[in-house]
């Protein structure tokens, strides 16, 4: 199922921006090495391909159950899709084309736990030419409606795993990147942009996510309560070989 992939187009990013994104968010602006396996996200939308991929990947995750493998696969897929795109959008006012047809996973054939990198066939920067609110809306809509939601629904139905679990697998990385950036030293206008973009996920209308109800509102802490780190669903990591409950697991 591996395919050949050349160096992606990457116009519009500075060398420092590329270095930061690739160093922190498992994104590659380079052509994969010959010994690396490259899988397009679009290939995995075929159920037979996806189930074969999960069965092949499971042992490297420490899992012999499809639902467990599916949850941890989607966790990694969400991390790769979300973090680099949100960093570009919020911190640089630039975006990637995150349509699922543009997305590729790179398997480094490491002996350690399966942690893929991520690349795009066209990784050129898209810069706002309209109001930032309209531009942000289009970035999030492409990221979710044309990518993450498609893969989420396919994984949930094919591997018979709860959509709520998969949505929370995505939410933990949204929360992680924004709370990390808010804790850092940034100019006031950047801090405000970080806060505004973070809040957008709870306030956004459902069409941004390709669903009928905002999938992240269920994870919002009740009014009057401080923010909670405990998940509402379990990602099933504890069911892997030598796995434990995560620090935010509701089963702890």
C-alpha positions, 0 to 999 in steps of 0.5 A, a space after each residue: 500500500 506504500 506509495 512514492 512521494 516527492 518533496 512537497 511544494 512548500 511556498 510561503 513558509 520561512 526556513 525558521 517556520 518550517 524548522 519549528 513546525 517540523 521539529 515540534 509537530 511531526 510534520 515533514 517538509 522533506 521527501 520520505 526516505 526510501 525505507 519509509 512507508 508512505 500511506 495516503 489518508 485517502 487510501 485508508 478510506 477504503 474499509 479493507 485497506 483501513 482494517 488491514 492497516 489497523 491489523 498490521 499496526 496493532 502489534 507495534 502499538 501493543 494492541 491485538 484488538 481493533 477498537 483499541 488500535 483504532 483509537 490509538 491510530 486516530 489519536 496519532 492521526 488527530 495529533 498530526 492533522 491538528 497541531 501543525 495546522 493550528 500552529 500555522 493558523 494561530 501563531 503565524 496567520 498561515 494555513 495548510 490545505 488540510 483536505 484529506 486528499 492532500 494528507 499522507 502518513 510517513 511510517 519510519 519503520 522504527 523498532 519503538 512504538 508506532 509514531 508516524 510523521 505527517 506530510 502533504 502533497 502540497 504544503 504551501 502556505 495559504 494566507 488570509 485575503 479576507 477578514 481573519 474571522 472568515 478566513 479562520 472559519 474556512 481553515 477550520 471547516 477544511 481541517 474538520 469537515 474535509 479531513 478529520 470528521 471524514 476519517 473519524 466517521 470511517 474509523 468509528 464505523 469500520 472498527 466499531 468504536 465510539 465517536 465520542 472517544 475519537 472526538 475526545 482524542 482530537 480535543 485533548 490535542 486542541 486543548 494541549 496546544 492552546 493551553 501550552 501557547 497561553 502559558 508562554 510569553 507572547 505579545 498581547 495581540 498574539 495572546 488574544 489571538 490564541 484565546 480567541 481561536 481556542 474559544 472558537 472551538 466551543 462556540 463554532 457552529 456544527 457545519 465547521 465539523 461536518 456534523 449536526 452538533 458541535 462535538 466539543 461542547 460535551 467536553 466543556 466544564 460545567 458553569 461555575 467549575 474550574 477547567 478539568 483535565 479528566 477525560 469523559 471517555 477512555 482512549 483505551 491505552 490501558 488495554 495495550 501491552 504494558 499500557 496504563 491509564 493516562 493521567 487524565 483517564 476517567 478510570 483512574 
